[in-house]
């Protein structure tokens, strides 16, 4: 596994330290750990990281500075992967983030997920590799909302759809559900057909299509 | 309880009233009423001295009236001050002095009345109340004996004098009561009830805004405190788990601890959302409504014509209105679809939540709608509900917002 150079923006010292040691444990390097959005925007062009991990709410306003900084960085450096950690699931934030750029890896995860350390780091690596990773909670809410054609999906297909939206590859989904990859591919083809979406082999484009569909 | 006005003091028993300061304050209040009387008295004296002709007399009277009108606010201000003598309840702030202000004209009318009419009524009441006891008390000083009204009987005059002393405390009643009544009139005119109501409304608005501020503060404290610590704890537990082999006896305990932390975080998140949603502070009402609609198990159409931010209390009230309405919709209405419309018109934010459900929503049966109506009223808005049995239900909330 490759070692990533990470810039971490998180105002809570406790959590910043925790995340730093977590990432170090998995062989990644935190090249800069900052506590506010301005420092984040200053550091990133200097250290040129492989990925930015940022909290949404940070000083000075304790509003959504982290997210705004992420969007600004996305505009300046369109190929920089960004993973946003949020205390809450806000679909508005997720939507803004996804809309901001489709050329680079994008992640939006609840902070709770960092407790599942291995999965969290796995998601981080996938974002760094250019995938889209969206928190299952966002997906669940989107699924709850759009009931119309979705009720044609079987429970298994809905499960697969959720995993697709989280940015997982066919192989990863197969491992997770303990089925063969071929079975997963069949499920996905079924889902895409039921939702009138064009079939696509590329994980990333597939996730975006699914999200775009879910958001209506 | 200690009375707060002369009028309520006049209802206390004689031994208490006589010992209290109320009769003296009332007397002072009525005596101070003679000050504005200076003007008409001076006028009368002038007429008496100059003996002007008819035209001059009319001019003099008109000039006097104009002076009283011009001095109206001054006299009214004086009356407001002396009102404290007999009415210790706080007065609402004085209305601004403007020609277009109803309060200003009330003050002028009151001034004319108190300069021309009220003072001699005051004088009459005071004199009529004090005269009998004072006359009796002065019996020993009055001429007596043959030819005088009083017989030359020392015992009898002493008795009359004593009766005067006994009666004197009772004179406190008409004086205090009259001063109280005059004060009530002064308060009614100078600090009319609608300004009282305005003050109550304002204090209610301040209370509601205070609650909103407090909620925002609680949300921030929970977010920066407990929530961050729980996340940090879950990271630590996760790292600990990595260092323990899967078959170690501690491993299941650590997994359990991690799950409990995750559950605590999820509960805390829901709690904080109920206290004050972050997206509302950050992105405003439209984004927050989109967020609620996104969570609703019943599909909700949105038609939001809101640009820019609205005042924070309006946004908070509108948010909780939509939240409550959509919660009811999902819980009770068995609707298959809903619709939220929001727009601003005539300095008002109008929200409409519509559903095709069973109807029959009754504010009397649940606390939700009542609470919502209270919240709406607190920011000066109103809530209208049409929900016939069988549906559909339309909830309309109108909130004033000066932008």
Interface residues (C-beta under 8 A of the other chain):
Chain A: X12 X14 X15 X18 X19 X21 X22 X25 X57 X62 X63 X64 X87 X88 X90 X91 X92 X93 X111 X112 X114 X115 X116 X117 X118 X120 X141 X142 X144 X145 X146 X147 X148
Chain B: X220 X223 X224 X227 X228 X229 X231 X232 X234 X235 X236 X237 X238 X239 X241 X242 X258 X261 X262 X265 X266 X269 X272 X273 X277 X278 X279 X281 X282 X283 X287 X290 X291 X293 X294 X295 X296 X297 X299
